[in-house]
């Protein structure tokens, strides 16, 4: 097999049947010159068997043998990738059928860009679309508030392989490794977005207070180590105060039973036309036939 143009990389852990939906979304792409590299990160369910059930030379399945974490796994996947470009994919999400095509065309047409993300559509746990988010296409806007967030969806990014070599994930970080990556790279990189909701990010049904507080702590820790390098103590204090306030707001909203309202702040509500389009796209993906091994 010749080297593909795009390598899609995905580390998975206890994803179960949702992994097949992710693979179907890659098979449904309008861009066909790709390979999909899957890495099992110590799953204890049948996820590895599900990954191995697809019979195609374009899919490569590897196994860590234990749980190394997302950062270490993604670094391994980058080394395994043969494509000119690398696209990320989270195991429980899906890509719209034109995602790879539009990201590839944008990177080809603008050689200054290093990394390109997409907008997001948010389906619920029953795969019913409930909202979407459209990002800015300008690097300066995407990176306008690096101490708080970046206007790019990590799971949706595509970048030149060389970029991932220059900016590997910090394998010591178990959560917020994506934020750490952007924080480390944005001053030396050019980010962009396809301003369309081409990435289907399933809302997590296990979204809870413990996870949110742990996430805030991990982000604060990343900021601490990032700004400590240059002894920017004022930045550290400001950033920690921001994370503390966000954590406090989160606690209050959970106590008041506003969990769903907190989740809805991620997206804008869909119009009827948008809802129909996303629902059709998701249905098209889920109906895609995979070449499964005969047991």
N, C-alpha and C positions, 0 to 999 in steps of 0.2 A: 504493500500500500504506500503510495506517495504521501509526502507530508501534506497534511490538510492546511487550509488557510486559517481556520479557526479551531482552537482546542477549547472545548467547554469542560471546565473542571468542577467537580462536586464531591465534597466529603460528606458522608452520611452516618448518622447514628440513630438507631431505633426509629427510622422513619416509616417503616412498614409499607402498606399499599400506596401511600402518597408518592413514594419513590417512582412508581410506574407512571403516575400522572406527569411528573417532572420529565421523565424520559419521553413520554408521548409528546410533550410540548416541544422537545428538541426535534423529534421526528417530523413534526408538522411544519417546521421552518421552511420559508421560501428560499433561504440560502442553504445549499446542500453540501458544500465542501467543508465538512467538519468532522471532528472526532469527539467522542464523549468519554472522559476519563472519570471513573467512579472509584472512590476510596472509602472502604469501610473502616470507621474509626471506633472499633470495639463494640459493635452492636450486640445486644443480648437477645434481640428478637430475630425474625426471619428476614431482615432487610438484606443481608448478604446473599441469601438464596434468591430473593426477588431480583436483585441486581444481576445475578448470574443467569437468570431465566431468559434474558433477552439474547437472541442468537444473531449477532451481527459483528462483522470485523471492525466496524467503526466504533464499537463500544469496548472499552478496556476496563476491567474490574480488578482492583487491588485490595489488599487487606492489611491493615496495620497490626492485627493480632491483639491489640489492646487499645484503650482510649488515650490518645495523645493530645487531643484538643484540636480545635478548628485551626488555630494559627499554624501549628506544626504540620498538620495534615495538608493545609493549602500550600505550604512551602514545598512539601513533597510532590504535590500535584503539579506545581509549576515546573519542577525539574522533569517530570514525566511528559509534559506537554511538548508536542512537535510542531504546533501551528505557529504561524507568524503573529497571530493575535490570540489572546486568551480571554475567554468570557467566563465570568463566575456564574454559578447557579446554586442556590440553596436547595436541599433535597426535598423539602416539602412545599416548594413554590412552583410556579409555571411561567413560561415565557410566551408572549403573544407570537403569532406565526411569522410576523415580519421583524421581530426584534433584531436578530443577528444581521439581517440584510441592511437595515437602516443604520445600525451602529457601524457596520463595516463601511458603508458608503460615506458616513460622516468622517470617519478616521482617514479614509482614502482621500477625501476631498479637502481635508484640512490637516496638513502634515504637522502643524504646530500642536495639535491636540495629542495628549498622551493617554488620557483616560476619558471614556464616554459612558455615561449612565443613561437611564431612561426614567420616564415617569412611572407611577405605580397605580395599579388597580388593586383594591382590597376586597377579596371575597371573604365571606365568613366561613365557619367550619363546615357548612353545608355547600360551599362553593357558589353561594349567591353573592354577586357583586354588591357592595354597599357604599363604596366611595372611591375617589381617585385623587391623585396628587400630581400636578404638572410642575416640573422644575424649571428653573432658569437655564438658559443655554450659555450664559456668560460666566467665565471663570471667577471674575471679581465678585459677582453676586453669590455664586456657589460657596465661595470662601470668605464671605463678608464677616462672619462671626465664628472664627475657628475655635474660640474658647467655649462656644456653646454647641455648635453643630456644623455640619457641612450639607449643602443642598444637593446631595447626590446619594442615590440608593446603592449601598455597597454590593448587595446581591445581584444588582443589574449591570455592574460595570463590565466593560470590555476595554482592554489595553494592549498595547504592543508588548510582546513577550519580554523585550529588553527592560521595560519599565518595572515589571515584577522582579526582575533580577536586581535592579538598582534599589528597590524598596521591598525587601522581604518582610513578612510578618514577624512580629516579636513573639516567639514561641513561649515566652515566660508569661504572656498575658492570656488568661483563660476566657475573659469576657471584655468586650469593647476593643478587641484587636483590630476591628475595622476602623474605628475612630482613631486609634493610635497610628494606623497606616496613613490615613489622610493627613493627620496632624504632622507626621514626619515628612510627608512628600509634597504638600501643596505649594510650598514656596519654590520648589524646584521643578514643578510640573504644571501642565496646562490641562484643566478639567473642562469637560463639556457635557451636554446632555442632549438626547433626542427628546424634544418636549411633547412626548406622547406617552400614555400609560401602557407600556409594552411589557411590564413585569407584574405578574400576579402574585402578590404577597399575601398569603393566607393569614388572617388575624388569629393570633394564638389564643385558643380557648383556656390555656393555663396561665394567662396573663394575670398575675397576682401581685400583692403588695410586697411580698418577700423578694420576688424577682426584680421589681422596680427599684427597691431600695438598694439591692445588691448591684444593680446596673449603675445607679448614681454613685455608689462607692467606687466602682471600678473606673468610671469616667474620671472622677476626682483624682484617683490614683495615677491614671495616665497623664493627666494635666500636671500633676505634681512633678513626676519624673521628667516630663517634657520641658517645663520651664525651669526646673532646678539646674539643668545643664548650663543655662546662661545666667543663673542666679537672679532670675526675675521674680523676686519674692512678692512684689506687689501683684503680679499676675496670678501667682499661686493663691494668695489670700482672696483676691476677687473671684477667681474661678471656684474655689471651695465654698465661698459664700453663695454663689449662684446655685451650685449643686445642692447645698443645704436647703435653700429656699424651695427649689424644685422638689426635693424629697419631702419637705414639710407640706407643700401643696398636695402632693400625691397622697400622703397619709390622710389629710383632711378629706379629700375627695373620696377615698376608699371608705373612710368612717361614715361619710354621709351617703354612701351607697351610689356614688357617681362614677363607678368603674367604667361603664359603657360610654359615659360622656367624656371621660379622660381618653379613652381609646379613639373616640371620634374626632379628637383634635388633630389627628394625623392627616385627615383627608377632608375633601369637600364632597358634599352629597351629589349623587348622580342625577342627571336629568333622565327622563323616561327614555329618550333616544340613546343616551350613553349606557343606561342599564341594559337595554335590548342588545346593543352591540357587544358589550362585554359578556353577557350571558351566552350569546351565540358563539363567541370566540372560545369561551371555556368549554362549551358543549362540543365544539369542533375538535378541540384538543383531546378531550376525554374519550371521544369516539375514534380517535386515531388507532389503527391496528399496528401492533408491534410484532416483529418476527420472534415469537417465543419458541423456546426449545420444547420438543416433544418428549414428555417423560413416559 
